[in-house]
Amino acid sequence: MNTLLERESPPMTVGCEMHRLAAELYPFARSITGDGVRRTLETLKREMPLSIYEVPSGTRVFDWTVPREWNISDAWIKNEKGEKIVDLKNSNLHVLNYSVPVHGRFTLDELKGHLFTSAEHPDWIPYRTSYYKEDWGFCMSHKDYERMEEGRYEVLIDSELKPGYLTYGECFVEGLTGEEVLISTHVCHPSLANDNLSGIAASAFLAKQLSGLDSRLSYRFLFIPGTIGAITWLALNESKIRKIRHCLVLACLGDPGMFSYKKSRSGSSPIDRAAINCLRHSGKNYRLQEFIPFGYDERQYNSPGIGIQAGCLMRTPHGMYPEYHTSADDLDLIRPECLEESLGLLLSIMKTLDGDLKYINMNPRCEPQLGKRGLYPPTGGQAERKSAEMALLWVLNLSDGGNSLLDISERSGLPFELVKNAASALAEKGLLGAA
């Protein structure tokens, strides 16, 4: 039987496949609504069975309202010589995201209030938005900004802001039980590779890895616009919330920095414990962050009226790498080997959640004789053999119907996979029963 717990590590080529997907999605002009999101989701349908939903503008979702839909076809600034000094065709980041349409001539002083640059990184184009306040503007390198001379500039933003839809995608991988893991990633950022094409690629390939497997848990993948997308999904799917046992938000998973895990609101939920357990035994450096109500959509899922305990997995967190929200967050920043490593960690976390069962020792009066049952491991490295023997003894001792395998892994300090393998071997010999 091809089960989740028996799944081998992804092949070495998967990182390149993930990077190719990110490269294909990179040019799309995404926002919180519009055709860029639709194109992104239609592309992702090749990777998994993805359902696409459209929610009309004006729909009330808790304290929010689904905004009007925004699309853009062209934008530029021309100097008095007719030369384009800023051109949307060169970068999706050149326009203040959600800019209202404008066409006219402006002096440099009139234009300055609508120009955004980063003096700290003069060659980079910053990413700026104005989703909920009507405005218009351009983002450009500070170097190009300083070259602008006095005079009148012709400006065009050929955008459309009108009643339409908010679009999101959902992939459901059904398991053997009704208990669900929610995996959420934002799809609204245009031409930013680490934030968050890396999260999109990681979610898509994780869904591919889990599809068709006989896993105990079910997995619900959301590809949503940041903030308003999570709020909209939660408002329209309150009946599904009670089934969600674990939640993980994915972002910034392609850069070469160490892994970062931001805990859920409780700080000790099963998703926290599973993620930290896998990080601890990964052999990699990592950092842990306590929950704060700021960041990605984990703040929506962790809100008190929703009550989903959601963690967030990243490599270098948002705002902590210099390329964040600039044109330097490009395809060179994310690396195939880092994407693949992130996918491997995600699979380990899912295996831990899926295999975290409780057992009862069926022979609880002193230790059973393991040698006559062939349960001592074959000759091998002394440390490896000792760890396998200790896993058997820990599982027997703590399998009282109250402790789960994750409890035993944490108590013993042994990797979850080793504890799970020991439990499977003991159950096969009739020494453990399901709690």
C-alpha positions as CSV (number, residue, x, y, z in Angstrom):
1,M,0.0,0.0,0.0
2,N,1.4,3.4,-1.0
3,T,0.8,5.4,2.2
4,L,1.8,8.8,3.2
5,L,4.1,7.4,5.9
6,E,5.9,5.3,3.3
7,R,6.4,8.1,0.8
8,E,10.0,8.5,-0.2
9,S,11.8,11.8,-0.4
10,P,11.0,13.8,-3.5
11,P,13.4,13.2,-6.5
12,M,16.3,15.6,-7.0
13,T,14.6,17.1,-10.0
14,V,11.6,18.4,-8.1
15,G,13.4,21.7,-7.1
16,C,14.0,22.5,-10.7
17,E,10.4,21.7,-11.5
18,M,9.3,24.1,-8.7
19,H,11.5,26.8,-10.0
20,R,10.2,26.4,-13.5
21,L,6.7,26.8,-12.2
22,A,7.7,30.0,-10.4
23,A,9.3,31.3,-13.6
24,E,6.2,30.7,-15.6
25,L,4.0,32.6,-13.0
26,Y,6.5,35.4,-12.5
27,P,5.3,37.7,-15.4
28,F,1.7,37.7,-14.4
29,A,0.3,41.1,-13.2
30,R,-1.3,39.8,-10.0
31,S,-3.2,41.8,-7.4
32,I,-5.9,40.9,-4.8
33,T,-8.4,40.6,-7.7
34,G,-8.3,40.4,-11.5
35,D,-7.0,38.4,-14.4
36,G,-3.5,38.0,-13.1
37,V,-4.9,35.8,-10.3
38,R,-7.1,33.9,-12.7
39,R,-4.1,33.2,-15.0
40,T,-2.1,32.0,-12.0
41,L,-4.8,29.6,-10.8
42,E,-5.5,28.3,-14.3
43,T,-1.8,27.5,-14.6
44,L,-1.9,25.7,-11.2
45,K,-4.7,23.5,-12.4
46,R,-2.1,21.6,-14.4
47,E,-0.4,20.6,-11.2
48,M,-3.4,19.5,-9.1
49,P,-7.2,19.2,-9.1
50,L,-7.9,22.8,-8.3
51,S,-11.4,24.3,-8.0
52,I,-11.6,28.0,-8.8
53,Y,-14.2,30.2,-7.0
54,E,-15.4,33.8,-7.8
55,V,-16.9,36.0,-5.1
56,P,-18.7,39.1,-6.3
57,S,-17.5,42.6,-5.4
58,G,-19.6,44.1,-2.7
59,T,-20.0,40.7,-0.8
60,R,-20.0,41.3,2.9
61,V,-17.4,39.1,4.6
62,F,-17.3,39.7,8.4
63,D,-16.3,43.4,8.9
64,W,-14.9,43.7,5.3
65,T,-16.4,44.0,1.8
66,V,-15.0,42.3,-1.3
67,P,-13.5,45.2,-3.3
68,R,-14.0,46.1,-6.9
69,E,-11.9,44.1,-9.4
70,W,-8.7,45.7,-10.7
71,N,-7.0,45.0,-14.0
72,I,-4.3,46.9,-15.8
73,S,-3.2,46.8,-19.5
74,D,-0.6,49.6,-19.8
75,A,1.2,52.3,-17.9
76,W,4.1,54.7,-18.5
77,I,5.7,58.0,-17.9
78,K,7.1,60.0,-20.9
79,N,9.5,62.9,-20.7
80,E,9.3,66.0,-22.9
81,K,11.3,64.1,-25.6
82,G,8.6,61.4,-25.7
83,E,10.9,58.9,-24.1
84,K,9.4,56.4,-21.7
85,I,11.3,56.7,-18.4
86,V,9.0,54.2,-16.6
87,D,7.2,51.4,-18.5
88,L,4.9,48.8,-17.0
89,K,6.1,46.4,-19.7
90,N,9.5,46.3,-18.1
91,S,8.2,45.5,-14.6
92,N,4.8,44.8,-13.0
93,L,6.1,46.7,-10.0
94,H,6.3,50.0,-11.8
95,V,2.7,50.9,-11.0
96,L,1.2,51.4,-7.5
97,N,-0.9,48.3,-7.3
98,Y,-4.6,49.1,-7.6
99,S,-4.0,52.5,-9.2
100,V,-7.0,54.2,-10.6
101,P,-6.8,55.2,-14.3
102,V,-5.1,58.5,-15.2
103,H,-3.9,60.2,-18.4
104,G,-2.5,63.7,-18.4
105,R,0.5,66.0,-18.2
106,F,2.1,66.9,-14.9
107,T,5.1,69.0,-13.8
108,L,7.8,67.2,-11.9
109,D,6.6,68.8,-8.6
110,E,3.0,67.6,-9.3
111,L,4.3,64.1,-10.1
112,K,6.6,63.7,-7.1
113,G,3.8,62.9,-4.7
114,H,2.9,59.9,-6.9
115,L,6.4,58.5,-7.2
116,F,7.8,55.8,-4.9
117,T,11.5,54.9,-4.7
118,S,14.0,53.3,-2.2
119,A,17.0,55.5,-1.6
120,E,18.5,52.7,0.4
121,H,18.6,50.5,-2.7
122,P,18.8,52.9,-5.6
123,D,18.8,50.3,-8.3
124,W,15.7,48.5,-7.1
125,I,12.0,49.1,-7.8
126,P,9.9,49.0,-4.6
127,Y,6.5,47.3,-4.5
128,R,3.7,49.5,-3.2
129,T,-0.1,49.0,-3.0
130,S,-3.2,51.1,-2.4
131,Y,-6.0,48.5,-2.3
132,Y,-8.5,50.3,-0.1
133,K,-7.9,54.0,-0.9
134,E,-8.3,55.3,-4.4
135,D,-5.0,56.6,-5.6
136,W,-2.5,56.3,-8.4
137,G,1.3,56.2,-8.6
138,F,4.5,54.8,-10.0
139,C,7.3,52.9,-8.4
140,M,10.8,53.4,-9.9
141,S,14.5,53.0,-9.1
142,H,15.8,55.9,-7.0
143,K,18.6,56.2,-9.6
144,D,16.1,56.9,-12.4
145,Y,14.2,59.3,-10.2
146,E,17.3,61.4,-9.5
147,R,17.8,61.7,-13.3
148,M,14.4,63.3,-13.8
149,E,14.6,67.0,-14.9
150,E,12.2,69.9,-14.5
151,G,9.5,69.9,-17.1
152,R,6.2,68.4,-17.9
153,Y,5.7,64.6,-18.1
154,E,2.9,62.7,-19.8
155,V,1.5,60.0,-17.6
156,L,-0.7,57.1,-18.5
157,I,-2.2,54.4,-16.3
158,D,-4.6,52.3,-18.4
159,S,-6.3,50.4,-15.6
160,E,-9.9,49.4,-14.8
161,L,-11.5,49.3,-11.4
162,K,-15.1,48.1,-11.6
163,P,-17.5,45.6,-10.0
164,G,-16.2,42.1,-10.7
165,Y,-14.9,39.3,-8.5
166,L,-12.4,38.1,-6.0
167,T,-10.9,34.8,-7.3
168,Y,-9.3,32.0,-5.2
169,G,-8.4,28.4,-5.7
170,E,-9.0,25.4,-3.5
171,C,-7.6,21.9,-3.8
172,F,-9.0,19.1,-1.5
173,V,-7.0,15.9,-1.0
174,E,-9.4,13.5,0.8
175,G,-8.0,11.3,3.5
176,L,-9.5,8.3,5.5
177,T,-11.0,10.6,8.2
178,G,-12.8,13.9,8.2
179,E,-10.0,15.6,10.1
180,E,-8.3,18.3,8.0
181,V,-5.0,20.1,7.6
182,L,-5.4,23.5,6.0
183,I,-2.5,24.7,3.9
184,S,-2.8,28.4,2.9
185,T,-0.7,30.6,0.6
186,H,-1.2,34.0,-0.9
187,V,-1.2,34.5,-4.6
188,C,-1.6,38.3,-4.9
189,H,1.9,39.6,-5.3
190,P,3.1,40.4,-8.9
191,S,6.6,39.4,-9.9
192,L,8.0,38.7,-6.4
193,A,9.6,35.3,-6.4
194,N,10.3,34.6,-2.7
195,D,7.2,36.4,-1.5
196,N,5.4,34.5,-2.7
197,L,5.9,32.4,-5.8
198,S,8.0,30.2,-3.6
199,G,5.0,29.5,-1.3
200,I,2.7,28.9,-4.3
201,A,5.2,26.4,-5.8
202,A,5.7,24.7,-2.4
203,S,1.9,24.4,-1.9
204,A,1.3,23.1,-5.4
205,F,4.0,20.4,-5.2
206,L,3.0,19.4,-1.7
207,A,-0.6,18.9,-3.0
208,K,0.8,16.8,-5.8
209,Q,2.9,14.7,-3.4
210,L,-0.2,14.0,-1.2
211,S,-2.7,13.4,-3.9
212,G,-3.7,9.7,-4.3
213,L,-2.1,8.6,-1.1
214,D,-3.9,6.7,1.6
215,S,-3.4,9.3,4.3
216,R,-5.4,9.4,7.5
217,L,-5.9,13.1,7.4
218,S,-7.5,15.2,4.6
219,Y,-5.7,18.2,3.2
220,R,-7.3,21.5,2.0
221,F,-5.0,23.8,0.0
222,L,-6.0,27.4,-0.4
223,F,-4.5,29.8,-3.0
224,I,-5.9,33.1,-2.0
225,P,-5.3,36.9,-2.1
226,G,-3.6,38.0,1.1
227,T,-5.8,39.2,4.0
228,I,-9.1,39.7,2.1
229,G,-8.8,36.2,0.5
230,A,-8.5,34.5,3.9
231,I,-11.3,36.6,5.4
232,T,-13.5,35.9,2.5
233,W,-12.9,32.1,2.6
234,L,-13.5,32.0,6.4
235,A,-16.7,34.1,6.1
236,L,-18.1,31.8,3.4
237,N,-17.0,28.5,4.8
238,E,-17.7,28.6,8.5
239,S,-19.2,25.1,8.4
240,K,-15.8,23.7,7.3
241,I,-13.8,25.4,10.1
242,R,-14.8,22.8,12.8
243,K,-13.1,20.0,10.7
244,I,-9.7,21.8,10.6
245,R,-7.3,20.3,13.1
246,H,-4.1,21.9,11.9
247,C,-3.2,24.9,9.7
248,L,0.1,26.0,8.1
249,V,0.6,29.2,6.2
250,L,3.5,29.1,3.6
251,A,5.6,32.0,2.4
252,C,9.2,32.9,1.6
253,L,10.4,29.3,1.1
254,G,12.9,29.7,-1.8
255,D,15.8,31.8,-0.5
256,P,18.9,30.2,1.1
257,G,18.3,31.4,4.6
258,M,17.6,29.1,7.5
259,F,14.1,27.9,8.2
260,S,11.8,30.0,10.4
261,Y,8.7,28.8,12.1
262,K,6.2,31.2,13.6
263,K,4.1,29.6,16.2
264,S,0.3,29.6,16.5
265,R,-1.6,31.7,19.0
266,S,-1.5,29.0,21.6
267,G,2.2,28.4,21.0
268,S,1.9,24.7,21.8
269,S,-0.7,23.4,19.3
270,P,-0.1,20.1,17.4
271,I,1.1,22.0,14.3
272,D,3.6,23.8,16.5
273,R,4.9,20.6,18.0
274,A,5.0,18.7,14.7
275,A,6.9,21.5,12.9
276,I,9.4,22.1,15.8
277,N,9.9,18.3,16.1
278,C,10.8,18.0,12.4
279,L,13.0,21.1,12.5
280,R,14.8,19.8,15.6
281,H,15.7,16.5,13.9
282,S,16.4,18.0,10.5
283,G,20.0,18.7,11.1
284,K,19.5,22.2,9.9
285,N,19.7,25.5,11.7
286,Y,16.4,27.2,12.3
287,R,14.7,30.0,14.3
288,L,11.4,30.0,16.2
289,Q,9.1,33.0,16.5
290,E,6.4,33.5,19.0
291,F,3.0,34.5,17.6
292,I,2.2,38.1,17.0
293,P,-1.0,39.3,15.3
294,F,0.9,40.7,12.3
295,G,2.3,39.0,9.2
296,Y,0.5,36.7,6.7
297,D,-2.9,35.1,7.0
298,E,-2.0,33.1,10.1
299,R,-3.3,36.2,11.9
300,Q,-6.8,35.7,10.4
301,Y,-6.9,31.9,11.1
302,N,-5.7,32.6,14.7
303,S,-8.3,35.3,15.4
304,P,-10.3,34.5,18.6
305,G,-13.6,34.1,16.8
306,I,-12.2,31.6,14.3
307,G,-9.9,29.6,16.6
308,I,-7.8,27.7,14.0
309,Q,-4.3,27.2,15.4
310,A,-2.2,28.2,12.5
311,G,1.6,28.3,12.2
312,C,3.6,29.9,9.5
313,L,6.6,28.3,7.8
314,M,9.2,30.4,6.1
315,R,12.9,30.6,5.4
316,T,14.0,34.2,5.9
317,P,10.9,35.9,7.2
318,H,9.2,38.8,5.4
319,G,10.9,42.1,6.0
320,M,14.2,40.4,7.1
321,Y,15.9,40.1,3.8
322,P,16.9,43.3,1.9
323,E,15.2,42.2,-1.4
324,Y,11.8,42.0,0.3
325,H,9.0,43.8,-1.6
326,T,11.4,45.0,-4.3
327,S,12.4,44.1,-7.9
328,A,15.4,42.3,-6.4
329,D,13.1,39.6,-5.1
330,D,13.4,38.0,-8.5
331,L,13.9,34.4,-9.8
332,D,17.7,34.5,-9.0
333,L,16.8,34.9,-5.3
334,I,15.0,31.6,-5.1
335,R,17.0,28.4,-5.6
336,P,15.9,25.0,-6.8
337,E,17.7,23.2,-4.0
338,C,16.1,25.5,-1.4
339,L,12.6,25.0,-2.8
340,E,13.2,21.2,-2.7
341,E,14.5,21.3,0.8
342,S,11.4,23.3,1.9
343,L,9.1,20.7,0.2
344,G,11.0,17.9,2.0
345,L,10.4,19.6,5.4
346,L,6.7,20.1,4.6
347,L,6.4,16.4,3.8
348,S,8.0,15.5,7.1
349,I,5.6,17.7,9.0
350,M,2.6,16.2,7.2
351,K,3.9,12.7,7.9
352,T,4.2,13.6,11.6
353,L,0.7,15.0,11.8
354,D,-0.7,12.0,9.8
355,G,1.1,9.4,11.9
356,D,0.5,10.9,15.4
357,L,-1.6,8.1,16.8
358,K,-2.1,6.7,20.3
359,Y,-1.6,3.1,21.2
360,I,-2.1,0.8,24.2
361,N,0.6,-1.7,25.3
362,M,-1.1,-5.1,25.1
363,N,1.6,-6.7,27.3
364,P,2.1,-4.1,30.0
365,R,3.4,-6.2,32.9
366,C,7.2,-5.6,32.5
367,E,9.0,-5.6,29.2
368,P,8.0,-8.3,26.7
369,Q,10.8,-10.4,25.4
370,L,11.6,-8.7,22.1
371,G,14.4,-10.9,20.9
372,K,12.2,-14.0,20.5
373,R,9.9,-11.9,18.3
374,G,12.7,-10.7,16.1
375,L,12.2,-7.1,17.1
376,Y,15.8,-6.2,18.0
377,P,17.3,-4.6,14.9
378,P,19.9,-6.4,12.8
379,T,23.6,-5.7,13.3
380,G,24.5,-2.2,12.3
381,G,26.1,0.9,13.6
382,Q,26.1,1.0,17.4
383,A,24.4,4.4,17.7
384,E,21.7,3.4,15.1
385,R,21.0,0.1,16.8
386,K,20.8,1.7,20.2
387,S,18.4,4.4,19.0
388,A,16.1,1.8,17.4
389,E,16.2,-0.3,20.6
390,M,15.4,2.7,22.7
391,A,12.5,3.6,20.4
392,L,10.9,0.2,21.0
393,L,11.3,0.6,24.8
394,W,10.0,4.1,24.9
395,V,6.9,3.2,22.8
396,L,6.1,0.2,25.0
397,N,6.5,2.2,28.2
398,L,4.5,5.3,27.2
399,S,1.7,3.6,25.2
400,D,-1.0,3.9,27.8
401,G,-3.7,5.2,25.6
402,G,-3.0,8.8,26.7
403,N,0.4,9.5,25.0
404,S,0.6,10.0,21.3
405,L,3.6,9.1,19.2
406,L,4.5,12.8,19.0
407,D,4.4,12.9,22.8
408,I,6.8,9.9,22.9
409,S,9.1,11.5,20.4
410,E,9.3,14.7,22.4
411,R,9.8,12.8,25.7
412,S,12.4,10.5,24.4
413,G,14.2,13.0,22.2
414,L,14.1,10.5,19.3
415,P,13.0,11.4,15.8
416,F,9.3,10.9,15.1
417,E,9.9,8.6,12.2
418,L,12.0,6.3,14.4
419,V,9.2,6.2,17.0
420,K,6.6,5.6,14.3
421,N,8.6,2.7,12.9
422,A,9.0,1.2,16.3
423,A,5.2,1.4,16.9
424,S,4.4,-0.2,13.6
425,A,6.8,-3.1,14.3
426,L,5.3,-3.6,17.8
427,A,1.8,-3.5,16.5
428,E,2.6,-6.0,13.8
429,K,3.7,-8.4,16.6
430,G,0.5,-7.8,18.6
431,L,2.3,-5.9,21.3
432,L,0.4,-2.7,20.7
433,G,-3.3,-2.0,20.0
434,A,-5.1,1.1,18.8
435,A,-6.2,3.3,21.6
